[in-house]
């Protein structure tokens, strides 16, 4: 049993490396794209990274037990202001587990953190700027609506820090950070929809991030 799960684990990681084939390279647009709004990193970027920092947050190393939650396949592209894909960007995500606890020593939860959930992951974009993560649908925690933190790094520099929100969640209207975005909310909001033909009730979500022009690039 353990051997078969390890094989499945390796097959998943191998298949995710080929996910780029499902993406097409966008052409240049006539107008500048709307920049993804930068949002605060927050206090719970992991203060100790897990040994496993790949793009599958459901399984730690070769563990037999996955993290608890609604399995979500999260995809998107990293683009520049004119729609050109950004290659070799390191995309990071971090979020609470199914109990609303971050991978952070001060996140609380009284020891209820799901130790089978990785909580943090990285992906290096390819020629089409694509990224892919397998994670769980985020849940709320005291004071915040559900969200996933994103960071985009390139050449050792942080290019963007932002957050992704769930479309239509009832707590969005009470979240101060989300409300502050006004008509830019749509730029950081995604539908988490059932994946067709999934027998496990898996979800899928797409989130493209558009980087602004830094002073050194202008």
C-alpha positions, -999 to +999 in steps of 0.1 A: +000+000+000+027+024+010+046+017-022+016+023-044+009+057-027+045+067-032+043+059-069+011+079-071+028+108-054+057+107-078+033+105-107+015+135-095+046+156-092+058+144-126+024+152-143+023+187-128+056+194-145+039+188-178+009+209-169+024+238-189+014+220-221-022+228-213-015+265-214-012+286-245+010+316-248-011+348-250-004+375-276+003+410-268-027+431-261-035+465-275-039+480-240-021+476-207-037+449-185-050+459-151-023+453-125-031+428-097-036+449-066-007+444-041-020+434-007-003+429+027+017+398+034+002+395+068+018+382+100+017+345+091+042+339+063+057+306+076+084+314+103+097+279+097+093+265+062+084+228+059+109+203+045+085+198+016+078+230-003+066+216-036+033+225-054+012+197-038+001+210-004-021+180+003+007+155+009+038+160+030+067+141+015+056+104+012+030+106+039+000+082+036-025+107+050-035+138+030-045+171+045-082+176+053-103+199+031-119+203-003-093+194-029-086+223-052-066+225-083-053+261-085-039+273-118-031+306-135-004+326-153+021+353-143+019+381-169+035+415-173+015+447-180+012+440-217+002+404-214+036+388-219+041+356-198+067+359-171+091+330-172+112+317-143+091+335-116+088+317-083+052+317-072+046+310-035+013+304-018+004+300+019-029+296+037-047+282+067-055+245+070-090+231+074-090+241+110-082+278+102-045+276+114-014+288+095+020+271+094+033+296+119+042+295+156+019+324+165-011+313+145-029+299+175-053+270+173-042+254+206-023+226+188-052+218+164-031+225+132-035+198+106+000+183+105-007+165+073-013+198+054+018+214+039+005+250+043+030+265+019+041+257-016+063+270-045+062+267-083+086+279-109+069+292-140+077+280-175+077+296-209+040+304-208+041+319-173+019+291-159+017+278-123-002+250-107-009+240-071-030+213-056-043+225-023-076+228-003-103+254-005-095+281+021-117+285+051-123+315+073-106+323+106-115+349+132-115+384+116-108+373+080-128+359+051-112+329+033-082+337+012-049+324-002-017+344+001+004+348-030+040+361-036+058+363-069+096+365-069+120+368-098+158+371-097+157+370-059+134+400-057+098+402-045+077+414-075+042+411-060+025+402-028-013+398-029-042+376-018-069+356-036-105+356-024-135+333-030-162+347-052-195+351-034-184+342+000-207+356+027-178+370+048-163+390+019-186+420+027-173+421+063-136+418+054-120+452+057-091+444+034-115+431+007-139+460+010-110+485+007-104+473-029-137+487-043-140+480-080-107+462-080-121+433-060-127+414-093-089+413-099-083+392-068-114+371-068-120+337-083-148+311-086-140+277-069-160+254-091-166+217-092-141+199-115-159+180-143-159+142-140-141+143-106-154+114-085-138+130-054-157+163-055-125+182-064-126+219-072-107+241-097-099+278-096-080+301-119-061+332-110-039+352-134-015+377-118-004+408-137+028+424-125+033+462-126+063+479-141+090+485-115+111+518-116+141+499-129+121+485-158+104+517-169 
